[in-house]
Amino acid sequence: GYNDWFLPTTDELTQMYFNLHDNGLGNFADEWYIGSAENDINEIVGVHFNGQSNGGGQCNPKDYLGYVRAVRVY
């Protein structure tokens, strides 16, 4: 019943990963997670988790089917 969910930035995704993963939580897949940012050529930016975050983003076309981790602030 909430309508205030959003996609975090890649920095927020990385922080979520470390905070949750370091405590045995989060169940992150070894995949690309799409963040909320776009680059200047209209591509999405994401971050990959594979046991540790590379902390960097990669650009993908907007039709890329990656994982998402929606969040909300209360």
Steps between C-alpha positions, in 0.01 A plus 500: 500500500797739469567715196833656596740228380798604284820360352813594695813644344795270435672646808193420711483149350864441589443621856192276532702205375781547750265572793279199430752251358746555785221399739392193301189676365370632170519192280667692216552304178831499311349728237470860385262717701350801327529833676296815458756694296531551127806614314503776242431262212178374658628169639438361848780457750532196723734321737607134509528292817704180503589438862640850512400815319723647238350831611481617142221542256446374152274644237240290329222571252167588658352167387762306703336246731697525824407458863351783703488565873224753567515694826290744694576748774277527803 
